[in-house]
Amino acid sequence: MVEVLPGLEAGKGDEWAAVGRLGSGRGNPISESFDAQRANSSGVLGNEELHGVTAHDQLVHNTADPASGYGYFDNRTEALNNTALASTGQSSRVSAYVPPPLTLLQERLRNPIIVGTP
């Protein structure tokens, strides 16, 4: 899941993971320096059975509201599937981590458009 800026990009990814790490001293578990097997949680393209995580919460999905999104431990998510595989000795079957694309705001912050410059 892409990390986004709290309040500015609400509903477009994980708004709170970076904030939680900031004060706790914890590392980013998806960073290569964390030295752990990285796994994808964004959903499997073309596989309607494994949904992507849409919020930082553990449980989000409401079967009565299909648009409610998915947390890390909701049924039929890629994140829960990968957790099950890793915790049952099947880590070779965990889906490979694919970095999410930058959001439009992140792209603009990285490559600002400066008006009036040649």
VOGU-3710 file (C-alpha; in Angstrom, 3 decimals, decimal comma):
1> mvevlpglea> 0,000/0,000/0,000  1,294/3,451/-0,853  2,008/5,772/2,059  0,304/9,137/1,657  0,198/12,461/3,469  -2,365/12,529/6,317  -5,364/14,721/5,576  -4,061/15,796/2,164  -4,511/12,440/0,461  -7,229/10,822/2,572
11> gkgdewaavg> -8,561/7,593/1,090  -5,636/7,165/-1,326  -3,438/4,951/0,826  -1,918/4,536/4,257  -1,983/7,923/5,974  -0,673/6,863/9,368  2,171/4,328/9,071  4,893/6,973/8,707  3,404/9,043/11,545  3,466/6,010/13,850
21> rlgsgrgnpi> 7,075/5,217/12,980  8,174/8,818/13,506  7,647/8,853/17,256  8,246/5,185/17,987  11,667/4,692/16,466  10,397/1,650/14,574  11,728/0,989/11,100  9,702/0,754/7,922  9,051/-2,989/7,440  8,921/-2,570/3,657
31> sesfdaqran> 12,357/-0,891/3,543  15,262/-3,025/2,315  17,231/-1,930/5,393  14,613/-3,629/7,617  16,120/-6,920/6,409  12,910/-8,918/6,154  11,113/-10,656/3,324  8,989/-8,012/1,648  5,515/-8,965/0,485  2,904/-7,247/-1,610
41> ssgvlgneel> -0,459/-6,188/-0,148  -1,946/-4,207/-3,039  -3,953/-7,038/-4,556  -3,215/-9,377/-7,417  -3,998/-7,943/-10,842  -6,488/-10,183/-12,593  -7,302/-12,128/-9,414  -10,603/-11,024/-7,923  -10,099/-13,469/-5,041  -7,237/-11,523/-3,417
51> hgvtahdqlv> -8,080/-7,909/-2,702  -5,608/-5,140/-2,016  -5,374/-3,383/1,330  -6,984/0,062/1,259  -6,506/1,223/4,865  -3,932/0,865/7,664  -6,504/-0,895/9,868  -6,473/-4,622/10,563  -10,157/-5,170/9,728  -12,194/-2,856/7,500
61> hntadpasgy> -14,378/-4,791/5,076  -18,134/-4,873/5,555  -19,789/-7,494/3,335  -22,968/-5,390/3,239  -20,942/-2,523/1,715  -18,582/-3,772/-1,019  -17,028/-0,295/-1,296  -15,913/-0,350/2,360  -12,361/-1,364/1,448  -10,010/-3,867/3,060
71> gyfdnrteal> -7,643/-3,994/6,029  -4,545/-6,162/6,424  -6,383/-9,082/8,082  -9,678/-9,002/6,197  -10,615/-12,265/4,478  -9,591/-12,613/0,848  -6,809/-10,019/0,959  -3,352/-10,492/-0,482  -1,907/-9,352/2,856  -3,701/-12,063/4,860
81> nntalastgq> -2,830/-14,691/2,255  0,855/-13,723/2,436  0,757/-13,748/6,253  -0,710/-17,265/6,199  1,920/-18,486/3,741  4,825/-16,939/5,660  3,636/-18,255/9,015  3,133/-21,818/7,782  6,584/-22,321/6,259  5,547/-21,457/2,709
91> ssrvsayvpp> 7,442/-18,177/2,343  8,579/-19,120/-1,175  4,920/-18,726/-2,252  4,547/-15,191/-0,818  3,839/-12,682/-3,597  6,804/-10,454/-4,396  6,713/-6,836/-3,286  5,929/-4,371/-6,060  6,489/-0,724/-5,085  3,281/1,258/-5,561
101> pltllqerlr> 3,323/4,219/-7,934  3,617/7,697/-6,461  0,411/9,627/-5,954  -0,040/12,820/-7,965  0,794/14,921/-4,893  3,949/12,900/-4,191  4,996/13,251/-7,823  4,488/17,030/-7,697  6,470/17,290/-4,453  9,302/15,291/-5,987
111> npiivgtp> 9,218/17,118/-9,335  7,633/20,522/-8,729  6,365/22,605/-11,589  7,908/26,030/-11,178  6,023/28,696/-13,076  8,096/31,350/-14,815  11,343/29,395/-15,138  12,864/28,513/-18,499
//
